[in-house]
Amino acid sequence: MYVNFAYTCRKFRDIMTPNNTKKRLVTSFNNLSAELQQAVKELYPRGFTEVMTRIDKPNGDFFYVVPFETEEISYLVKIDVKIDEVGDDGVDDDFFGDDDLKGADDLQEEANQLADDDME
């Protein structure tokens, strides 16, 4: 996992401009000033989904970031992402009630009975 973290850091370096005099910071979106938050929102008006990068830390944790630059600083802005947990909560267990779902044999018997009733 450390290799992935090092690769991502290298990738961040390549994403940002080659100007080596800029300061580089990783910060949370909530820690940015209101003006910078607004500038990030204006830079990504359709959301962050297309530009987010997952950063894996050596301890197994991860976070998502988007690149953002000002004249003085190159940021990796941490974005809070809610990941849906897939779990068996029993919602689909009784999706079809017993009365609603019939097997092929039951359907065949009903069809035979209807055919017999029509012949009489």
Phi and psi in degrees as a GROMACS rama.xvg file:
@    title "Ramachandran Plot"
@    xaxis  label "Phi"
@    yaxis  label "Psi"
@TYPE xy
-63.2942  -34.2892  TYR-2
-62.101  -41.962  VAL-3
-62.8293  -39.8218  ASN-4
-63.9932  -43.8518  PHE-5
-65.4941  -40.0062  ALA-6
-62.6104  -43.7936  TYR-7
-64.9061  -38.5622  THR-8
-63.8551  -41.1045  CYS-9
-63.5854  -40.4999  ARG-10
-62.3355  -41.2456  LYS-11
-60.4159  -42.4147  PHE-12
-61.0952  -39.5505  ARG-13
-73.0137  -30.1974  ASP-14
-68.1453  -41.681  ILE-15
-75.3642  161.876  MET-16
-63.3138  154.53  THR-17
-73.576  2.15889  PRO-18
-68.0619  108.85  ASN-19
-79.6559  -5.24529  ASN-20
-84.6092  -8.94266  THR-21
-75.2364  142.652  LYS-22
-79.3206  142.821  LYS-23
-114.877  129.646  ARG-24
-133.338  144.846  LEU-25
-112.074  121.167  VAL-26
-145.881  159.098  THR-27
-77.4241  149.214  SER-28
-57.6807  -38.1872  PHE-29
-68.2473  -22.3275  ASN-30
-86.006  -8.42238  ASN-31
-75.5543  154.286  LEU-32
-67.1181  163.401  SER-33
-59.9955  -36.5072  ALA-34
-66.503  -42.5362  GLU-35
-69.314  -37.3983  LEU-36
-59.7711  -43.4207  GLN-37
-64.2642  -39.1375  GLN-38
-64.9805  -38.5467  ALA-39
-64.85  -43.992  VAL-40
-62.5372  -37.8166  LYS-41
-70.2577  -33.4665  GLU-42
-67.7181  -34.3737  LEU-43
-121.77  71.6938  TYR-44
-68.0585  -23.7106  PRO-45
-96.644  9.04523  ARG-46
103.748  178.173  GLY-47
-101.651  -3.46942  PHE-48
-55.5863  -41.0115  THR-49
-74.0223  -23.3129  GLU-50
-114.582  -1.27066  VAL-51
-68.3354  143.282  MET-52
-124.89  135.793  THR-53
-86.9523  129.172  ARG-54
-108.712  118.835  ILE-55
-95.1669  127.831  ASP-56
-90.6664  157.568  LYS-57
-59.1594  -25.3904  PRO-58
-85.3765  2.95572  ASN-59
101.038  -14.9581  GLY-60
-73.9376  165.557  ASP-61
-149.252  164.132  PHE-62
-151.341  164.851  PHE-63
-111.004  142.36  TYR-64
-135.033  158.264  VAL-65
-127.295  143.878  VAL-66
-77.5361  144.43  PRO-67
-151.908  135.413  PHE-68
-127.088  142.56  GLU-69
-116.298  -177.49  THR-70
-66.7206  -31.2843  GLU-71
-101.012  -27.2699  GLU-72
-133.929  139.601  ILE-73
-103.719  121  SER-74
-106.168  148.425  TYR-75
-110.998  112.868  LEU-76
-96.2974  119.482  VAL-77
-71.1286  132.149  LYS-78
-115.104  128.73  ILE-79
-71.7145  124.913  ASP-80
-123.562  127.502  VAL-81
-94.1681  121.977  LYS-82
-102.764  124.542  ILE-83
-68.6318  130.806  ASP-84
-87.457  129.007  GLU-85
-90.4482  119.547  VAL-86
-144.845  160.372  GLY-87
-91.3803  94.7386  ASP-88
-97.8275  6.65145  ASP-89
80.9491  9.82656  GLY-90
-65.0977  -41.0014  VAL-91
-87.6254  -1.79625  ASP-92
-59.7762  -43.6671  ASP-93
-122.386  47.4623  ASP-94
-63.5007  -45.2363  PHE-95
-101.36  125.009  PHE-96
-66.954  163.372  GLY-97
-61.5975  -30.6742  ASP-98
-75.5562  -27.1997  ASP-99
-81.3632  -26.262  ASP-100
-107.459  119.795  LEU-101
-119.328  145.215  LYS-102
-80.2401  171.02  GLY-103
-62.9002  -35.9558  ALA-104
-64.8912  -41.9456  ASP-105
-63.8884  -40.7621  ASP-106
-65.2272  -39.6885  LEU-107
-65.1271  -41.7548  GLN-108
-63.0273  -42.2739  GLU-109
-63.437  -41.4339  GLU-110
-63.9292  -40.174  ALA-111
-64.6944  -41.1714  ASN-112
-65.9991  -41.6462  GLN-113
-64.2183  -39.5225  LEU-114
-65.4624  -40.601  ALA-115
-65.208  -40.8905  ASP-116
-65.5564  -35.3784  ASP-117
-69.6334  -30.9166  ASP-118
-76.0272  -24.0508  MET-119
